[in-house]
């Protein structure tokens, strides 16, 4: 099943690629896309082709921050019709809920989860593809856009603690520091933003309840009556919740508002079983974590829901034909660079 996103995701792709000396038409053609498809922001383009385009463009230009460069010049209006509703939300919490409720009108491949821990909030965001593939640029684009949305909503009151990425740090962090202005954590357990709890419920002085109602009625009229695939929603939930230790079938069913039997039946109707989806997510995530030499096998096994490091090792051998230690030895010529957020309130950011 092919997953699609709005062409608005690639707004300013042509400008950024040309600025970096690339031939955007050639790169678009290389993944089966065309310039004409980018002229209509509300039209759909294949997600996998979009992700490959960003990765290929970063490689061809030598610009490790290609996706973030696109995010830096984004405007709220580039989010498409959803931008009619966002500015009139009463709080940042309400704005984030709009992103969840109307994700089909923007980018249904984005998984978003808000976790409140005391006075701290963890906003987790993941780009989920149908099959595992590098998503460094897509994730940086998504987090950059989300960060700018929060800043637009709160203005001078937006004071995040840290921004997290599961991939390794680029050679040059100048753009990251300019755009985010807070602690950066690479090789993290998750992609997302950590901020004070108070940010979520701070009042937006520009909110207009009447305009919000008008915009919401319009967006409701555009929503697909069919709704998203349960398969894709479950995959997104697993990717978000597995590192949190909350990816049992009972917990995923509850997150979807279903009982376990109903979830199993609906997955079976699409030709899948839950354990296969869980194993698929583990295969993708373990390769992210195993590259970070600061993560012990005990920590990785805990993040992926294994009871012991030995269990993780047995499973890894069954999936990849070698032990985690052998895999790391094979990759030792590509050392991992990490940036540590030393004063973030999250112990998980400490490597």
KAFEN-V780117 format. One record per residue. N is the residue number from 1. RES is the residue in one letter. PSI is psi in radians with two decimals (NA if undefined). D_FIRST is the distance of its C-alpha to the first C-alpha in Angstrom with 2 decimals. Layout:
BEGIN
<<N,RES,PSI,D_FIRST> <N,RES,PSI,D_FIRST>>
END
This chain:
BEGIN
<<1,X,2.18,0.00> <2,X,2.35,3.81> <3,X,2.40,6.50> <4,X,2.67,9.77> <5,X,2.84,13.36> <6,X,2.49,16.64> <7,X,-0.30,18.58> <8,X,-0.39,21.38> <9,X,-0.54,20.02> <10,X,0.29,21.54> <11,X,2.37,24.79> <12,X,0.19,27.71> <13,X,-0.78,25.67> <14,X,-0.78,27.91> <15,X,-0.81,31.05> <16,X,-0.76,30.37> <17,X,-0.70,29.36> <18,X,-0.67,32.38> <19,X,-0.56,34.64> <20,X,0.15,33.72> <21,X,0.33,34.62> <22,X,2.88,31.18> <23,X,1.64,30.05> <24,X,-0.56,27.01> <25,X,-0.67,26.33> <26,X,-0.72,26.16> <27,X,-0.68,23.84> <28,X,-0.83,21.49> <29,X,-0.56,21.54> <30,X,-0.38,20.89> <31,X,0.22,17.31> <32,X,0.36,16.77> <33,X,2.96,18.01> <34,X,2.82,21.33> <35,X,-0.64,24.14> <36,X,-0.61,23.77> <37,X,-0.42,20.36> <38,X,-0.13,22.20> <39,X,-0.22,24.94> <40,X,1.63,23.13> <41,X,-0.50,22.23> <42,X,-0.13,20.52> <43,X,2.81,18.07> <44,X,2.54,14.49> <45,X,2.64,13.53> <46,X,2.34,10.54> <47,X,-0.86,11.14> <48,X,-0.67,11.20> <49,X,-0.66,13.58> <50,X,-0.78,15.61> <51,X,-0.78,16.10> <52,X,-0.66,17.13> <53,X,-0.79,19.39> <54,X,-0.75,21.24> <55,X,-0.77,21.74> <56,X,-0.67,22.90> <57,X,-0.68,25.19> <58,X,-0.74,26.73> <59,X,-0.75,27.43> <60,X,-0.59,28.85> <61,X,-0.32,31.07> <62,X,0.17,32.13> <63,X,1.82,31.49> <64,X,-0.16,30.02> <65,X,0.61,29.80> <66,X,-0.87,27.84> <67,X,-0.71,25.38> <68,X,-0.55,28.36> <69,X,-0.65,30.34> <70,X,-0.70,27.84> <71,X,-0.59,28.10> <72,X,-0.57,31.90> <73,X,0.22,32.32> <74,X,2.55,29.83> <75,X,2.80,31.31> <76,X,-0.63,30.30> <77,X,-0.36,29.70> <78,X,-0.19,26.92> <79,X,-0.10,24.70> <80,X,-2.68,24.68> <81,X,-0.41,25.74> <82,X,-0.37,25.51> <83,X,-0.24,28.56> <84,X,-0.49,30.62> <85,X,-0.62,30.47> <86,X,-0.79,30.51> <87,X,-0.29,34.13> <88,X,0.24,35.54> <89,X,2.48,34.31> <90,X,-0.65,37.29> <91,X,2.96,36.19> <92,X,-0.61,33.67> <93,X,-0.76,32.34> <94,X,-0.68,31.68> <95,X,-0.73,30.03> <96,X,-0.63,27.60> <97,X,-0.59,26.81> <98,X,-0.73,26.06> <99,X,-0.66,23.41> <100,X,-0.82,21.80> <101,X,-0.56,22.33> <102,X,0.51,21.11> <103,X,-0.47,18.35> <104,X,-0.41,16.07> <105,X,-0.04,18.77> <106,X,-1.22,18.79> <107,X,1.65,16.05> <108,X,-0.15,13.83> <109,X,-0.16,12.89> <110,X,2.24,16.58> <111,X,2.26,17.88> <112,X,2.29,21.56> <113,X,2.32,24.15> <114,X,2.15,27.91> <115,X,2.18,30.29> <116,X,2.15,34.02> <117,X,1.71,36.46> <118,X,-2.14,40.01> <119,X,0.23,40.67> <120,X,2.52,37.63> <121,X,2.32,34.08> <122,X,2.00,31.04> <123,X,1.85,28.17> <124,X,2.38,25.13> <125,X,2.28,22.25> <126,X,2.44,19.19> <127,X,2.06,16.38> <128,X,2.07,13.36> <129,X,2.86,10.74> <130,X,-0.60,7.74> <131,X,2.59,10.39> <132,X,2.32,14.10> <133,X,2.74,15.82> <134,X,2.29,19.01> <135,X,0.45,18.81> <136,X,-0.88,22.58> <137,X,-0.70,22.86> <138,X,-0.69,20.03> <139,X,-0.70,21.57> <140,X,-0.66,25.01> <141,X,-0.83,24.06> <142,X,-0.77,22.60> <143,X,-0.63,25.64> <144,X,-0.75,28.01> <145,X,-0.75,26.85> <146,X,-0.74,27.07> <147,X,-0.78,30.51> <148,X,-0.58,31.75> <149,X,-0.79,30.65> <150,X,-0.72,32.70> <151,X,-0.68,35.58> <152,X,-0.61,35.55> <153,X,-0.70,35.65> <154,X,-0.26,38.48> <155,X,-2.30,40.30> <156,X,-0.21,43.08> <157,X,-0.07,42.29> <158,X,1.89,39.02> <159,X,1.28,40.05> <160,X,2.67,37.16> <161,X,-0.78,38.21> <162,X,2.76,35.54> <163,X,2.36,32.16> <164,X,2.50,30.04> <165,X,2.45,27.63> <166,X,-0.33,26.24> <167,X,3.00,26.71> <168,X,2.82,30.15> <169,X,2.49,32.53> <170,X,2.94,32.81> <171,X,-0.58,36.21> <172,X,2.12,37.26> <173,X,0.21,36.80> <174,X,-0.80,38.71> <175,X,-0.73,35.84> <176,X,-0.78,34.54> <177,X,-0.67,38.08> <178,X,-0.74,38.69> <179,X,-0.73,35.57> <180,X,-0.68,35.53> <181,X,0.50,39.22> <182,X,-3.08,38.80> <183,X,2.47,38.24> <184,X,2.30,35.33> <185,X,1.97,33.78> <186,X,2.73,31.70> <187,X,0.56,30.38> <188,X,2.99,29.96> <189,X,-0.31,28.09> <190,X,2.86,25.97> <191,X,2.25,25.15> <192,X,-2.85,27.06> <193,X,2.44,30.46> <194,X,2.23,33.47> <195,X,2.95,35.98> <196,X,2.53,38.86> <197,X,-0.60,38.18> <198,X,-0.45,40.56> <199,X,-0.58,38.20> <200,X,-0.62,35.77> <201,X,0.26,38.41> <202,X,2.31,40.55> <203,X,2.43,41.25> <204,X,1.92,39.95> <205,X,-0.28,43.08> <206,X,0.03,41.16> <207,X,2.40,39.16> <208,X,1.80,39.90> <209,X,-0.67,39.01> <210,X,-0.79,39.53> <211,X,-0.64,37.22> <212,X,-0.72,34.60> <213,X,-0.77,34.80> <214,X,-0.82,34.51> <215,X,-0.67,31.50> <216,X,-0.69,29.77> <217,X,-0.68,30.35> <218,X,-0.78,28.86> <219,X,-0.65,25.70> <220,X,-0.62,25.39> <221,X,-0.33,25.55> <222,X,-0.28,22.52> <223,X,2.46,20.26> <224,X,2.31,17.47> <225,X,-0.37,18.83> <226,X,-0.55,15.56> <227,X,2.88,15.15> <228,X,2.74,12.39> <229,X,2.35,10.06> <230,X,-0.58,12.49> <231,X,-0.86,10.17> <232,X,-0.67,9.76> <233,X,-0.67,13.44> <234,X,-0.73,14.60> <235,X,-0.78,13.20> <236,X,-0.74,15.02> <237,X,-0.69,18.03> <238,X,-0.81,18.32> <239,X,-0.69,18.33> <240,X,-0.70,20.96> <241,X,-0.34,23.06> <242,X,-0.83,23.20> <243,X,-0.25,25.78> <244,X,-0.05,27.69> <245,X,0.49,28.06> <246,X,0.80,26.38> <247,X,0.49,23.20> <248,X,2.80,24.48> <249,X,-0.58,22.62> <250,X,-0.75,25.49> <251,X,-0.67,25.19> <252,X,-0.70,21.44> <253,X,-0.77,21.94> <254,X,-0.70,24.85> <255,X,-0.48,22.99> <256,X,0.00,20.54> <257,X,0.52,23.64> <258,X,2.83,22.99> <259,X,2.92,24.99> <260,X,-0.75,23.76> <261,X,-0.70,23.65> <262,X,-0.72,21.60> <263,X,-0.80,19.03> <264,X,-0.72,18.97> <265,X,-0.76,18.71> <266,X,-0.61,15.79> <267,X,-0.71,13.84> <268,X,-0.64,15.07> <269,X,-0.46,13.86> <270,X,0.10,10.20> <271,X,0.43,11.44> <272,X,2.80,12.40> <273,X,2.67,15.84> <274,X,-0.79,17.15> <275,X,-0.56,19.09> <276,X,-0.68,16.23> <277,X,-0.68,14.55> <278,X,-0.75,18.10> <279,X,-0.65,18.77> <280,X,-0.77,15.72> <281,X,-0.69,17.05> <282,X,-0.73,20.50> <283,X,-0.71,19.75> <284,X,-0.84,18.54> <285,X,-0.62,21.39> <286,X,-0.57,24.09> <287,X,-0.53,23.86> <288,X,-0.83,24.46> <289,X,-0.62,27.38> <290,X,-0.42,28.91> <291,X,-0.37,29.49> <292,X,1.81,31.75> <293,X,-0.22,35.00> <294,X,-0.18,36.42> <295,X,2.14,34.19> <296,X,2.80,35.85> <297,X,-0.54,33.98> <298,X,-0.74,35.34> <299,X,-0.72,33.74> <300,X,-0.74,30.33> <301,X,-0.65,30.51> <302,X,-0.75,31.39> <303,X,-0.50,28.51> <304,X,0.11,25.99> <305,X,0.34,27.67> <306,X,2.59,29.70> <307,X,-0.56,33.27> <308,X,2.85,34.88> <309,X,-0.53,34.43> <310,X,-0.71,35.15> <311,X,-0.73,32.17> <312,X,-0.78,29.98> <313,X,-0.79,31.60> <314,X,-0.78,31.06> <315,X,-0.74,27.36> <316,X,-0.76,27.04> <317,X,-0.70,28.86> <318,X,-0.48,26.63> <319,X,-0.65,23.51> <320,X,-0.03,25.05> <321,X,0.21,28.17> <322,X,2.89,30.64> <323,X,2.80,32.08> <324,X,-0.67,31.27> <325,X,-0.71,34.76> <326,X,-0.66,34.17> <327,X,-0.78,30.94> <328,X,-0.67,32.95> <329,X,-0.66,35.72> <330,X,-0.53,33.41> <331,X,0.13,32.31> <332,X,-0.32,35.84> <333,X,-0.03,36.36> <334,X,1.33,33.84> <335,X,2.56,35.64> <336,X,2.28,34.00> <337,X,2.34,35.62> <338,X,2.64,35.46> <339,X,2.30,36.95> <340,X,2.35,38.38> <341,X,1.68,38.90> <342,X,-0.40,42.28> <343,X,0.26,43.14> <344,X,2.58,39.90> <345,X,-0.07,40.51> <346,X,2.13,37.62> <347,X,-0.44,38.77> <348,X,-0.34,35.21> <349,X,-0.11,35.69> <350,X,2.21,38.58> <351,X,NA,37.84>>
END
